[in-house]
Amino acid sequence: MKLLNKTGIYTILGSALVFVLGGFIFYNFLNMEINTELAEKLYQEKYKIESQLQKLDSLPALILEPSDPVQFEEVEANEFKTEFKFVDTLIYDKYEDENVPSRQIRFYAKAKAKIYYVIISKSLLESEDLVDVITKALAILFVIFLFFIYLLNRFVSKKIWSPFFVNLNKIKEFDLSALKPLQLENSDINEFKQLNQVILNMTSKMQGDYKSLKEFSENASHEIQTPLAIIKSKLELLIQSESLKEDQMQAIQSVYDAANRLSRLNQALILLSKIENHQFEKREQINFSELIKKHISNFSELIEAKEIKLKQSVQNNVILTINPILADILISNLITNAIKHNAEKGEIEIKLLADSFLISNTGEDLKANPLELFERFKKENTGSESLGLGLSIVKKIIESEKLLIEYSYQKPNHIIQIKF
């Protein structure tokens, strides 16, 4: 969920809670005030009746409002009490033609010679209608106010958070390999200023580390390969010497093989480092069909020498936007892996479609976790001469080019599929 939407939802929910609570309090307060006012009116009318009875010794005629029914009942003198009480009840109203809620005051009143039990009633209908009208008006006002709060919140939030979203887009587009400093939008909000400073410091350090790592990769390639090349050339000269004994020859051959393995290992690690550091950014449209056919032709002699049966189905003119160097390494590593780990007189199947590339080879049952095969230095056979970096390089290329790779084992076939 977007930040502004989430902020707006929380604002509306908070406002709604406050308004509902406030409305409940207001409703009860309004009812209390109306009831108090009604009680005062009934009490005043009680006082008028008592005064008239005591002074004039007659029942009142027009001193009360016509809409307020008054009942008089003559009682015995010994029933007289000074207490009075309020009672809520329903009284039939001929104008409304229904029973309407009413409040009554009931009391005893003295005339000069008689005692009366008096009931004065007042309709609550008008009060309830008034409360209903006020409640509806407040509800409408509440909805309008919430809508206004929502719009105001979005407007203010957009204005306040505008530098943040601008900077967020700039960070998304930030290219570490370009070695250009990140330019962020200025803000007068202290927290955004601090965030900008932290991001600038962090990206500056990242660029420095990236530059150092890139220089190390480039220097390591030259500095390590040169002495290894010298070692290999000297060993080759020693191997050609006729004065060496057989055990000396075997020792030199072991050293030569180790130097050769170290050279390949160095090249593979440097390649991985370059891929991870995005040093193969240039992409172009290449004919993937022709590239696969070229590699099949290059490996045909090795495939025949190992008596491997090759099945191929390559769709013509499959165009893929990819770095050409990485594409070449990708296909070469996959075919090499299929040959190296194949069963004796096994099979290789290569299939290219418009949206996928598949290569499978026969081989021994899989013992390792399939997910570990793409990790560095992970290999099925620990005694193998393989460096354990071939599939790791393949995985890094796939991630770099934003493709998808899947591995599956369907005895006796190991299947790798790449989806474009």
C-alpha positions as CSV (number, residue, x, y, z in Angstrom):
1,M,0.0,0.0,0.0
2,K,1.3,3.5,-0.9
3,L,2.4,5.8,1.9
4,L,-0.2,8.5,1.2
5,N,-3.0,6.1,1.0
6,K,-2.1,4.5,4.3
7,T,-1.7,7.9,6.0
8,G,-5.1,8.9,4.6
9,I,-6.7,5.7,5.9
10,Y,-5.3,6.2,9.4
11,T,-6.3,9.8,9.4
12,I,-9.9,9.0,8.4
13,L,-10.1,6.1,10.9
14,G,-8.8,8.3,13.7
15,S,-11.1,11.2,12.8
16,A,-14.1,8.8,12.5
17,L,-13.3,7.4,16.0
18,V,-13.1,10.9,17.4
19,F,-16.3,12.0,15.8
20,V,-18.2,8.9,16.8
21,L,-17.1,9.3,20.4
22,G,-17.8,13.1,20.2
23,G,-21.2,12.4,18.6
24,F,-22.1,9.9,21.3
25,I,-21.2,12.4,24.0
26,F,-23.0,15.3,22.3
27,Y,-26.2,13.2,21.8
28,N,-26.3,12.2,25.4
29,F,-25.6,15.8,26.5
30,L,-28.3,17.2,24.2
31,N,-30.8,14.6,25.6
32,M,-29.8,15.6,29.1
33,E,-30.3,19.3,28.4
34,I,-33.7,18.7,26.8
35,N,-34.9,16.5,29.7
36,T,-33.7,19.1,32.2
37,E,-35.5,21.9,30.3
38,L,-38.7,19.7,30.1
39,A,-38.5,19.0,33.9
40,E,-38.2,22.7,34.7
41,K,-41.3,23.4,32.6
42,L,-43.3,20.7,34.3
43,Y,-42.2,22.0,37.7
44,Q,-43.2,25.5,36.8
45,E,-46.6,24.4,35.7
46,K,-46.9,22.4,39.0
47,Y,-46.2,25.6,40.8
48,K,-48.9,27.5,38.8
49,I,-51.5,24.9,39.6
50,E,-50.6,24.8,43.3
51,S,-50.7,28.6,43.5
52,Q,-54.1,28.9,41.9
53,L,-55.6,26.1,44.0
54,Q,-54.4,27.8,47.2
55,K,-55.3,31.4,46.3
56,L,-58.5,31.0,44.2
57,D,-59.7,27.6,45.4
58,S,-60.5,26.7,41.8
59,L,-59.2,24.4,39.1
60,P,-57.0,26.1,36.5
61,A,-58.5,26.7,33.0
62,L,-56.1,28.3,30.5
63,I,-53.0,28.8,32.4
64,L,-51.5,25.7,30.8
65,E,-50.6,25.1,27.2
66,P,-53.5,23.5,25.3
67,S,-51.2,20.7,24.1
68,D,-50.4,19.6,27.6
69,P,-53.1,17.4,29.1
70,V,-53.8,17.8,32.8
71,Q,-55.7,15.3,34.9
72,F,-57.3,16.1,38.3
73,E,-58.5,13.5,40.7
74,E,-60.1,14.4,44.0
75,V,-58.7,12.2,46.8
76,E,-59.1,11.8,50.6
77,A,-57.3,14.2,52.9
78,N,-55.3,11.5,54.5
79,E,-53.7,10.6,51.1
80,F,-52.0,13.9,50.8
81,K,-48.2,13.8,50.3
82,T,-45.7,16.5,49.6
83,E,-43.5,14.3,47.3
84,F,-43.8,14.5,43.5
85,K,-42.3,12.3,40.8
86,F,-41.6,12.3,37.1
87,V,-42.8,9.4,34.9
88,D,-42.2,8.5,31.2
89,T,-45.1,6.9,29.5
90,L,-47.1,6.7,26.2
91,I,-50.2,8.9,25.7
92,Y,-52.6,8.8,22.7
93,D,-52.4,11.9,20.6
94,K,-55.5,12.5,18.5
95,Y,-53.6,14.9,16.2
96,E,-50.8,12.3,15.5
97,D,-53.3,9.5,15.7
98,E,-50.8,7.4,17.7
99,N,-49.3,6.9,21.1
100,V,-46.5,9.3,21.6
101,P,-43.8,9.3,24.3
102,S,-44.6,11.8,27.0
103,R,-43.2,12.8,30.4
104,Q,-45.5,13.4,33.4
105,I,-45.2,15.1,36.7
106,R,-47.4,13.6,39.4
107,F,-48.2,15.3,42.7
108,Y,-50.8,16.2,45.3
109,A,-52.2,19.7,45.5
110,K,-54.3,21.4,48.2
111,A,-57.3,23.6,47.7
112,K,-59.0,25.3,50.6
113,A,-61.4,22.4,51.2
114,K,-60.2,19.6,48.8
115,I,-57.2,17.5,48.0
116,Y,-56.4,16.7,44.3
117,Y,-54.0,14.2,42.7
118,V,-52.7,16.0,39.7
119,I,-50.9,14.6,36.6
120,I,-49.4,17.1,34.0
121,S,-48.2,15.6,30.8
122,K,-45.8,17.0,28.1
123,S,-45.1,15.3,24.8
124,L,-41.6,14.3,24.0
125,L,-42.2,14.0,20.3
126,E,-41.0,17.5,19.5
127,S,-37.9,17.0,21.6
128,E,-37.1,13.7,19.8
129,D,-37.7,15.2,16.4
130,L,-35.3,18.0,17.4
131,V,-32.7,15.5,18.4
132,D,-33.2,13.5,15.2
133,V,-32.8,16.6,13.0
134,I,-29.7,17.7,14.9
135,T,-28.2,14.2,14.7
136,K,-28.8,13.9,10.9
137,A,-27.3,17.4,10.4
138,L,-24.3,16.4,12.4
139,A,-23.9,13.1,10.5
140,I,-24.0,15.0,7.1
141,L,-21.5,17.5,8.5
142,F,-19.4,14.6,9.7
143,V,-19.2,13.0,6.2
144,I,-18.4,16.4,4.6
145,F,-15.7,17.1,7.2
146,L,-14.2,13.6,6.7
147,F,-14.0,14.1,3.0
148,F,-12.5,17.6,3.5
149,I,-9.9,16.1,6.0
150,Y,-9.0,13.4,3.5
151,L,-8.5,15.9,0.6
152,L,-6.5,18.2,2.9
153,N,-4.4,15.4,4.2
154,R,-3.5,14.2,0.7
155,F,-2.7,17.7,-0.4
156,V,-0.5,18.5,2.6
157,S,1.1,15.0,2.5
158,K,1.9,15.3,-1.2
159,K,3.5,18.6,-0.6
160,I,5.5,17.5,2.4
161,W,6.5,14.1,1.0
162,S,7.2,15.4,-2.6
163,P,11.0,15.6,-2.1
164,F,11.0,12.1,-0.6
165,F,9.3,10.6,-3.7
166,V,11.5,12.5,-6.1
167,N,14.6,11.2,-4.2
168,L,13.1,7.7,-4.2
169,N,12.9,7.7,-8.0
170,K,16.4,9.0,-8.2
171,I,17.7,6.2,-6.0
172,K,15.9,3.6,-8.1
173,E,17.6,5.0,-11.2
174,F,21.0,5.3,-9.5
175,D,23.7,3.4,-11.4
176,L,26.6,2.4,-9.3
177,S,28.8,1.6,-12.3
178,A,28.4,5.1,-13.8
179,L,30.5,6.5,-10.9
180,K,28.4,9.7,-10.9
181,P,27.4,11.3,-7.6
182,L,23.8,11.0,-6.6
183,Q,21.9,14.3,-6.8
184,L,19.0,14.5,-4.3
185,E,16.2,17.0,-4.0
186,N,16.6,19.5,-1.2
187,S,14.0,19.7,1.6
188,D,13.4,22.1,4.5
189,I,12.3,19.2,6.7
190,N,15.1,18.2,9.1
191,E,14.4,14.4,9.0
192,F,14.5,14.5,5.2
193,K,17.8,16.5,5.3
194,Q,19.3,13.8,7.6
195,L,18.0,11.0,5.4
196,N,19.5,12.7,2.3
197,Q,22.9,13.1,4.0
198,V,22.9,9.4,5.1
199,I,22.0,8.2,1.6
200,L,24.7,10.5,0.0
201,N,27.3,9.2,2.5
202,M,26.3,5.6,1.8
203,T,26.3,5.9,-2.0
204,S,29.6,7.7,-1.9
205,K,31.1,4.9,0.1
206,M,29.5,2.3,-2.2
207,Q,31.0,4.0,-5.3
208,G,34.4,4.1,-3.6
209,D,34.2,0.4,-2.7
210,Y,32.9,-0.4,-6.2
211,K,35.8,1.5,-7.8
212,S,38.3,-0.2,-5.6
213,L,36.9,-3.6,-6.3
214,K,36.8,-3.0,-10.0
215,E,40.4,-1.8,-10.0
216,F,41.3,-4.9,-7.9
217,S,39.6,-7.2,-10.4
218,E,41.4,-5.6,-13.3
219,N,44.8,-5.6,-11.5
220,A,44.4,-9.1,-10.2
221,S,43.8,-10.5,-13.6
222,H,47.1,-9.1,-14.9
223,E,49.2,-9.5,-11.8
224,I,48.2,-13.1,-11.1
225,Q,48.0,-14.4,-14.7
226,T,51.5,-13.1,-15.5
227,P,53.5,-15.1,-12.9
228,L,51.2,-18.1,-13.6
229,A,52.0,-17.8,-17.3
230,I,55.8,-17.7,-16.5
231,I,55.5,-20.7,-14.2
232,K,53.6,-22.7,-16.9
233,S,56.1,-21.8,-19.6
234,K,59.1,-22.8,-17.4
235,L,57.3,-26.1,-16.5
236,E,56.7,-26.8,-20.1
237,L,60.4,-26.4,-20.9
238,L,61.2,-28.8,-18.0
239,I,58.7,-31.4,-19.2
240,Q,60.4,-31.4,-22.7
241,S,63.8,-32.1,-21.1
242,E,65.1,-35.6,-21.7
243,S,67.4,-35.7,-18.7
244,L,64.6,-35.9,-16.2
245,K,63.8,-39.1,-14.4
246,E,60.2,-40.5,-14.5
247,D,59.4,-39.5,-10.9
248,Q,60.8,-36.0,-11.5
249,M,58.7,-35.8,-14.7
250,Q,55.5,-36.8,-12.7
251,A,56.2,-34.2,-10.0
252,I,56.7,-31.5,-12.6
253,Q,53.5,-32.6,-14.4
254,S,51.6,-32.3,-11.1
255,V,52.9,-28.8,-10.5
256,Y,52.0,-27.9,-14.1
257,D,48.4,-29.2,-13.7
258,A,48.1,-27.3,-10.4
259,A,49.3,-24.1,-12.0
260,N,46.9,-24.6,-14.9
261,R,44.0,-25.2,-12.5
262,L,45.0,-22.1,-10.5
263,S,45.0,-20.1,-13.7
264,R,41.5,-21.3,-14.7
265,L,40.3,-20.6,-11.1
266,N,41.7,-17.1,-11.2
267,Q,40.0,-16.3,-14.5
268,A,36.7,-17.8,-13.3
269,L,36.7,-15.8,-10.1
270,I,37.6,-12.6,-11.9
271,L,34.7,-13.2,-14.4
272,L,32.3,-13.7,-11.5
273,S,33.5,-10.5,-9.9
274,K,33.0,-8.6,-13.1
275,I,29.5,-9.9,-13.6
276,E,28.5,-9.1,-10.0
277,N,30.0,-5.6,-10.4
278,H,27.9,-5.0,-13.6
279,Q,31.0,-4.6,-15.9
280,F,29.1,-6.2,-18.8
281,E,26.4,-3.6,-19.1
282,K,26.3,-3.3,-22.9
283,R,23.4,-5.2,-24.4
284,E,22.5,-5.7,-28.0
285,Q,20.3,-7.9,-30.1
286,I,22.0,-11.1,-31.1
287,N,20.9,-14.1,-33.1
288,F,20.8,-16.7,-30.4
289,S,20.1,-19.5,-32.9
290,E,23.4,-18.8,-34.7
291,L,25.3,-18.5,-31.5
292,I,24.1,-22.0,-30.3
293,K,24.9,-23.6,-33.7
294,K,28.4,-22.1,-33.6
295,H,29.1,-23.6,-30.2
296,I,27.6,-27.0,-31.2
297,S,30.0,-27.0,-34.2
298,N,33.0,-26.0,-31.9
299,F,32.3,-28.8,-29.5
300,S,31.3,-31.4,-32.1
301,E,34.8,-33.1,-32.2
302,L,34.8,-33.4,-28.4
303,I,31.3,-34.8,-28.4
304,E,32.2,-37.4,-31.0
305,A,35.5,-38.3,-29.2
306,K,33.5,-39.1,-26.0
307,E,30.9,-41.1,-28.2
308,I,28.1,-38.9,-27.0
309,K,24.9,-38.9,-29.0
310,L,23.7,-35.3,-29.8
311,K,20.0,-34.4,-30.4
312,Q,19.4,-30.8,-31.4
313,S,16.3,-28.8,-32.3
314,V,17.3,-25.2,-32.8
315,Q,14.6,-22.8,-34.0
316,N,16.0,-20.3,-36.5
317,N,16.3,-16.5,-36.0
318,V,15.6,-16.4,-32.3
319,I,16.7,-12.9,-31.3
320,L,17.7,-12.1,-27.8
321,T,18.8,-8.8,-26.2
322,I,21.8,-9.7,-24.1
323,N,25.5,-8.8,-23.6
324,P,27.2,-10.8,-26.4
325,I,30.2,-11.7,-24.2
326,L,28.0,-13.1,-21.5
327,A,25.8,-14.9,-24.0
328,D,28.9,-16.6,-25.4
329,I,30.1,-17.7,-21.9
330,L,26.6,-18.9,-21.0
331,I,26.3,-21.3,-23.9
332,S,29.9,-22.4,-23.7
333,N,29.6,-23.3,-19.9
334,L,26.3,-25.1,-20.4
335,I,27.6,-27.3,-23.2
336,T,30.9,-27.9,-21.4
337,N,29.0,-28.9,-18.3
338,A,26.8,-31.3,-20.3
339,I,29.8,-33.0,-21.8
340,K,31.9,-33.1,-18.7
341,H,29.2,-34.6,-16.5
342,N,27.7,-37.0,-19.1
343,A,27.6,-40.7,-18.7
344,E,29.8,-42.9,-20.9
345,K,28.3,-43.1,-24.4
346,G,25.4,-40.9,-23.1
347,E,23.2,-38.3,-24.7
348,I,22.9,-34.6,-24.9
349,E,19.7,-32.8,-26.1
350,I,19.8,-29.1,-27.1
351,K,16.5,-27.4,-27.8
352,L,15.9,-23.7,-28.6
353,L,12.4,-22.2,-28.9
354,A,11.3,-18.6,-29.2
355,D,10.9,-18.2,-25.4
356,S,13.2,-20.8,-23.9
357,F,16.5,-22.7,-24.2
358,L,16.9,-26.3,-22.9
359,I,19.9,-28.5,-22.5
360,S,19.9,-31.9,-20.9
361,N,22.4,-34.7,-20.5
362,T,22.4,-38.2,-19.1
363,G,24.4,-38.8,-16.0
364,E,24.6,-40.4,-12.6
365,D,21.8,-40.1,-10.0
366,L,21.8,-36.7,-8.3
367,K,23.0,-36.9,-4.7
368,A,23.5,-33.3,-3.8
369,N,20.7,-30.7,-3.2
370,P,19.7,-29.3,-6.6
371,L,19.7,-25.8,-5.2
372,E,23.4,-26.1,-4.2
373,L,24.6,-26.9,-7.7
374,F,24.5,-23.2,-8.7
375,E,26.6,-22.2,-5.6
376,R,30.3,-21.5,-5.8
377,F,32.6,-24.6,-5.5
378,K,29.6,-26.9,-5.2
379,K,29.9,-30.0,-7.3
380,E,28.4,-33.5,-7.4
381,N,31.8,-35.3,-7.3
382,T,34.4,-33.9,-4.9
383,G,37.1,-35.8,-6.7
384,S,36.3,-34.2,-10.1
385,E,38.7,-31.9,-11.8
386,S,35.9,-29.4,-12.2
387,L,36.3,-26.1,-10.4
388,G,32.7,-26.0,-9.3
389,L,32.2,-22.5,-10.8
390,G,30.7,-23.3,-14.2
391,L,27.0,-23.3,-13.1
392,S,27.7,-20.5,-10.6
393,I,28.9,-18.3,-13.5
394,V,25.8,-19.4,-15.5
395,K,23.5,-18.4,-12.5
396,K,25.2,-15.0,-12.2
397,I,24.8,-14.3,-16.0
398,I,21.1,-15.3,-15.7
399,E,20.5,-12.9,-12.8
400,S,22.5,-10.1,-14.6
401,E,20.4,-10.5,-17.7
402,K,17.1,-10.8,-15.8
403,L,16.3,-14.2,-17.2
404,L,14.9,-17.3,-15.4
405,I,16.7,-20.7,-15.0
406,E,15.3,-24.0,-13.8
407,Y,17.0,-27.3,-13.0
408,S,15.3,-30.7,-12.9
409,Y,16.3,-34.3,-12.8
410,Q,14.3,-36.9,-14.7
411,K,16.3,-40.1,-14.4
412,P,18.7,-40.4,-16.1
413,N,18.5,-36.8,-17.6
414,H,19.8,-33.7,-15.9
415,I,17.8,-30.8,-17.4
416,I,18.6,-27.1,-17.4
417,Q,16.0,-24.7,-18.9
418,I,16.4,-21.0,-19.4
419,K,13.3,-18.9,-20.0
420,F,13.5,-15.6,-21.8
